[in-house]
Amino acid sequence: MNELKPLYESNLQGIKLLARGKVRDVYEVENGEGQKQILFVASDRISAFDHLMTSPVAGKGATLNQLSKFWFEKTRHIIPNHFIRDDLSQYPRALNEFSSQIEGRSMLVEKCEPLPFEFVVRGYIAGSGWSEYKRTGAVCQVKLPSDLVKYQRLEKPIFTPATKKSNGHDENISFEQMAEILGYEVAHKLRRISIELYNFGHEFLEPKGILLADTKFEFGKLENGEIVLIDELMTPDSSRFWRKENYKAGRVPENFDKQILRDYLESTNWDKKSPPPSIPEKIIERTKEKYLEIQKIILYC
């Protein structure tokens, strides 16, 4: 992660750019046999509260790329995914000249149509889930016990979907609202798979001393109609990771995600509507250290 130069935005001239997300730049390429594939380039951009920060976290994209690949390979027994390869030597020749931008932070994936939802699973009550619970006693209309404290582990993980809006501001919805759009059979299947993926991640990480508090998944439909797992998987950008050793319900857990950045922003007068403030270098460095640490624990411990 430290060896890569910071990349805020890729520029692959002559390669068709399809989209720039909060983190990933998405390109369309041909595989040499006339088939279209997608190139993901994970930049070092970082977002919080649905806003993109102006300062990159050097090497963050490489961490996201490596962790996603790891989980894609680990979870194929649960559901197929769109990952093809991340070896530059097997990329289309047209990408050779861009190795300095894409090496270590890119992957080729199958082209598919993303479903317009984030499939969120929560094993603990935190974040926006806690805020909603305090107001309504439920999260996404999933009724919860009335005596929960913040950060408490739930008796069973709950499925709490959200819309995936083009303006970046996601909105929690009920399972029934999602099912009306996807169809009940597909919705039930993806809810079951999402919870199974979460349980797999939690069970894998707990012996490593990490609690997977919550995470989000995304799914897409291939040209043949098959639904597969897409985007990223159980990374610090899409998940809350807590240290198990000192975890206690009601007490702020030690985290391995971008909570440091969120906490800093909460300490300012930012209204979360206007452009975000500049981020001090020490906050960027501490965030980087957290990404590096969780990468090491997941991949090597």
C-alpha positions in Angstrom: 0.0 0.0 0.0 2.8 2.5 0.8 4.7 1.8 -2.4 1.9 3.1 -4.7 1.6 6.7 -5.6 -1.6 8.4 -4.5 -4.3 8.3 -7.2 -7.3 10.6 -6.8 -8.6 10.1 -10.3 -7.5 7.8 -13.1 -7.0 9.0 -16.7 -6.9 6.2 -19.2 -7.0 8.1 -22.4 -8.6 6.1 -25.3 -10.4 3.7 -22.9 -14.1 4.2 -22.6 -15.0 5.7 -19.2 -18.5 4.5 -18.1 -18.7 6.1 -14.6 -16.8 7.6 -11.7 -18.2 6.5 -8.4 -17.2 7.7 -4.9 -14.1 5.5 -5.1 -14.1 3.5 -8.3 -13.5 4.6 -11.9 -15.3 2.2 -14.2 -14.1 1.6 -17.8 -15.3 -0.7 -20.6 -12.7 -2.8 -22.4 -12.6 -5.7 -24.9 -10.9 -8.9 -23.9 -9.4 -9.6 -27.3 -12.2 -11.9 -28.4 -14.7 -9.2 -29.0 -16.3 -9.5 -25.6 -17.0 -6.5 -23.4 -15.6 -6.5 -19.9 -15.4 -3.9 -17.1 -12.3 -2.5 -15.6 -12.6 -1.3 -12.0 -9.9 1.2 -10.9 -10.0 1.8 -7.1 -8.8 5.3 -6.5 -7.7 6.7 -3.2 -10.7 8.9 -2.8 -12.6 8.7 0.4 -16.2 9.7 1.2 -18.2 10.2 4.4 -21.9 11.0 4.9 -22.4 10.6 1.2 -19.9 13.4 0.4 -16.5 13.0 -1.3 -13.5 14.5 0.5 -11.0 16.5 -1.4 -8.0 14.7 0.2 -7.0 11.2 -0.9 -5.9 8.4 1.5 -2.7 7.1 -0.2 -2.9 3.4 -1.1 -6.5 3.0 0.1 -7.7 1.8 -3.3 -5.2 -1.0 -3.3 -6.5 -2.1 0.1 -10.1 -2.1 -1.2 -9.0 -4.0 -4.3 -7.1 -6.7 -2.5 -9.7 -7.3 0.2 -12.5 -7.5 -2.3 -10.6 -10.1 -4.4 -9.9 -12.1 -1.2 -13.6 -12.1 -0.2 -14.8 -12.8 -3.8 -12.7 -15.9 -3.8 -13.7 -17.0 -0.3 -17.5 -16.7 -0.9 -18.0 -18.3 -4.3 -19.6 -21.3 -2.5 -22.4 -18.9 -1.4 -23.0 -17.0 -4.7 -21.0 -16.4 -7.9 -19.5 -13.0 -8.4 -18.3 -10.8 -11.2 -14.5 -11.0 -10.5 -12.4 -12.2 -13.5 -8.8 -11.4 -12.7 -6.4 -8.7 -11.4 -3.2 -9.8 -13.1 -2.0 -7.0 -15.4 -0.1 -9.5 -17.6 -3.5 -11.0 -18.5 -5.2 -7.7 -19.2 -6.1 -6.5 -22.7 -3.0 -5.0 -24.4 -4.7 -1.6 -24.6 -4.2 -1.2 -20.9 -0.5 -1.9 -20.9 0.5 1.8 -21.0 -1.5 2.6 -17.9 0.2 0.2 -15.6 1.4 3.0 -13.3 -2.2 4.0 -12.6 -3.9 0.6 -12.4 -1.4 -1.9 -11.0 -2.4 -3.1 -7.6 -5.7 -1.2 -7.5 -7.7 -2.7 -10.4 -9.6 -5.7 -11.5 -11.4 -7.0 -14.6 -15.0 -8.0 -13.9 -18.0 -9.3 -15.8 -20.3 -6.7 -17.4 -23.7 -6.7 -15.7 -26.6 -4.5 -14.7 -26.4 -3.4 -11.1 -29.6 -3.8 -9.0 -30.6 -0.4 -7.6 -30.2 -1.2 -3.9 -27.6 -1.7 -1.2 -28.2 -4.9 0.7 -27.2 -4.1 4.2 -26.9 -6.6 7.1 -26.5 -5.5 10.7 -25.3 -7.8 13.4 -24.9 -4.9 15.9 -26.9 -1.7 16.5 -24.8 1.3 15.4 -24.6 4.2 13.0 -27.8 5.2 11.1 -29.4 2.0 12.4 -29.0 3.3 16.0 -30.4 6.7 15.1 -33.5 5.1 13.5 -33.9 2.7 16.4 -33.9 5.6 18.9 -36.7 7.3 16.9 -38.9 4.4 16.0 -37.8 1.3 17.9 -37.1 -0.4 14.6 -34.6 -0.3 11.7 -36.1 -0.4 8.2 -39.4 -1.5 9.8 -37.6 -4.4 11.5 -38.9 -4.2 15.1 -36.2 -4.6 17.8 -36.3 -5.1 21.6 -37.0 -1.9 23.5 -34.0 -2.2 25.8 -31.0 -2.2 23.4 -28.0 0.0 24.1 -25.7 1.4 21.5 -23.3 -1.0 19.8 -25.1 -4.0 21.3 -25.0 -7.3 19.4 -28.4 -8.3 18.0 -29.9 -11.7 18.8 -29.9 -12.3 15.0 -28.5 -10.2 12.1 -31.1 -8.1 10.4 -31.5 -7.2 6.8 -32.0 -3.5 6.2 -31.9 -2.5 2.5 -31.3 1.0 1.2 -31.9 2.7 -2.2 -28.9 3.4 -4.3 -29.5 6.8 -5.6 -27.5 8.6 -8.3 -27.1 11.7 -6.2 -25.2 9.7 -3.6 -27.7 10.1 -0.8 -28.9 6.6 0.1 -32.2 6.1 1.9 -33.1 3.2 4.2 -36.3 1.3 3.0 -38.3 -1.7 4.1 -37.9 -5.2 2.7 -41.4 -4.9 1.3 -40.6 -1.7 -0.6 -37.6 -3.5 -2.1 -39.6 -6.6 -2.9 -42.2 -4.6 -4.8 -39.5 -3.6 -7.3 -37.4 -6.8 -7.5 -40.2 -9.3 -7.0 -40.7 -11.2 -3.8 -38.9 -14.4 -5.0 -35.7 -12.5 -5.9 -35.9 -10.3 -2.8 -36.3 -13.3 -0.4 -33.4 -15.0 -2.1 -31.0 -12.0 -1.9 -32.0 -11.3 1.7 -31.1 -14.9 2.6 -27.8 -14.7 0.6 -26.9 -11.4 2.2 -27.4 -12.7 5.7 -25.4 -15.9 4.8 -22.5 -13.7 3.5 -22.6 -11.6 6.7 -22.5 -14.7 8.9 -19.6 -16.2 6.9 -17.7 -12.9 7.3 -18.4 -12.7 11.0 -17.4 -16.3 11.7 -14.2 -15.9 9.6 -13.1 -12.7 11.4 -14.1 -13.4 15.0 -11.2 -15.9 15.6 -8.9 -13.1 14.2 -10.1 -10.8 17.0 -12.4 -8.7 14.7 -16.1 -8.2 14.9 -18.0 -7.5 11.6 -20.6 -5.1 13.0 -22.4 -4.5 9.7 -21.7 -4.5 6.0 -23.4 -3.8 2.7 -23.5 -5.9 -0.5 -24.4 -5.2 -4.1 -25.7 -7.5 -6.7 -26.0 -7.3 -10.5 -27.6 -9.2 -13.3 -25.5 -10.8 -16.1 -26.6 -10.8 -19.7 -28.0 -14.3 -19.2 -30.1 -13.1 -16.3 -28.0 -14.7 -13.5 -27.6 -12.6 -10.4 -24.1 -12.3 -9.0 -22.3 -10.4 -6.3 -20.6 -7.2 -7.5 -18.8 -4.0 -6.6 -16.7 -4.5 -3.4 -17.0 -7.0 -0.6 -16.4 -6.6 3.2 -13.9 -3.7 3.0 -13.4 -0.8 5.4 -15.5 1.3 3.0 -18.5 -1.0 3.1 -18.3 -2.4 6.6 -17.8 -1.6 10.2 -14.9 -3.7 11.7 -14.5 -3.6 15.5 -11.7 -5.0 17.7 -13.2 -7.9 19.7 -10.8 -7.8 22.6 -12.1 -4.6 24.2 -15.6 -4.7 22.8 -18.4 -3.9 25.2 -22.0 -2.9 24.4 -22.7 0.7 25.3 -19.0 1.7 24.9 -17.5 3.2 21.7 -15.7 0.3 20.0 -12.2 0.4 18.6 -12.8 0.4 14.8 -10.9 -0.4 11.6 -12.8 1.7 9.1 -13.3 5.4 8.3 -15.0 6.1 11.7 -12.0 8.4 12.5 -12.9 10.5 9.5 -16.6 10.5 10.5 -15.8 11.5 14.1 -13.7 14.4 12.9 -16.4 15.7 10.6 -18.9 15.4 13.4 -16.7 17.5 15.6 -16.8 20.4 13.1 -19.7 22.7 12.2 -20.2 21.1 8.8 -23.9 20.8 7.9 -23.4 17.7 5.7 -25.1 19.5 2.9 -22.5 22.0 1.7 -19.0 20.9 0.5 -17.1 19.2 3.3 -14.2 20.9 5.1 -10.6 20.1 4.3 -9.3 17.2 6.4 -6.1 17.6 8.5 -3.2 15.4 7.5 -3.2 13.7 10.9 -6.8 12.4 10.3 -5.8 11.2 6.8 -2.8 9.4 8.2 -4.7 7.8 11.1 -7.4 6.6 8.6 -4.7 5.1 6.4 -3.2 3.3 9.4 -6.6 1.7 10.1 -7.0 0.5 6.6 -3.5 -1.0 6.6 -4.1 -2.7 9.9 -7.4 -4.4 8.9 -5.9 -5.4 5.6 -3.0 -7.1 7.5 -5.4 -8.9 9.9 -7.7 -10.2 7.2 -5.1 -11.3 4.7 -2.2 -12.5 6.8 -3.2 -13.2 10.5 
